[in-house]
Amino acid sequence: MRLLSVYHDDPRVTPVDKLTADAAMFVPEEMKPEGFIGSYRLSGGLYAVGRFELSMSEFPAAWMAMFDLLEENGCKCGYGHHYEIYQNNHDEHPEKKFIVDICIPVEPV
């Protein structure tokens, strides 16, 4: 099972304590959600993906580094879901770090 966080705000303009997100997981298409559980498809298209090994306090800087990388390479943030895919259980990491892919939709400028 792969866990992820899907963000609905831009961390460049929304304070960290005001960001809204969904805790999510990838599921087979045939799964039918019930009750408080919902489902949706992540937006497709071109994405910039960066893999990081982070402590909890390093997440904001990693996101900013990804946005800077886009600008430095002639791209801009596109429309679509911004999300993190967690590649490990941080409790099992020797330094309790998260191995995470930060995924940002992009458009060439």
Residue pairs with C-beta under 8 A, 6 or more apart in sequence:
1 25
1 26
2 25
2 26
2 85
2 86
3 23
3 24
3 25
3 85
3 86
4 24
4 25
4 26
4 83
4 84
4 85
4 86
5 21
5 22
5 23
5 24
5 83
5 84
5 86
6 21
6 22
6 24
6 42
6 81
6 82
6 83
7 19
7 20
7 21
7 81
7 82
7 83
7 84
8 19
8 20
8 21
8 22
9 18
9 19
9 20
10 77
10 82
11 19
11 60
11 63
11 64
12 64
12 67
16 60
24 83
27 39
31 39
33 39
42 80
42 81
42 83
43 79
43 80
43 81
43 105
44 80
45 78
45 80
45 105
46 78
46 105
46 106
46 107
47 80
47 103
47 104
47 105
47 106
48 66
48 69
48 70
48 75
48 103
48 104
48 106
49 101
49 102
49 103
49 104
50 62
50 65
50 66
50 69
50 101
50 102
51 87
51 99
51 100
51 101
52 58
52 62
52 98
52 99
52 100
52 101
52 102
53 97
53 98
53 99
54 62
54 97
54 98
54 100
55 95
55 96
55 97
55 98
56 98
59 84
59 98
59 100
62 100
62 102
63 102
66 102
66 104
67 77
67 104
70 76
70 77
70 104
70 106
74 108
74 109
75 106
75 107
75 108
75 109
76 106
76 107
76 109
77 104
77 105
77 106
77 107
78 104
78 105
78 106
78 107
79 105
80 105
81 103
81 105
82 103
82 104
82 105
83 103
84 100
84 101
84 102
84 103
85 100
85 101
85 103
86 98
86 99
86 100
87 99
87 100
87 101
88 98
88 99
90 96
90 97
90 98
93 99
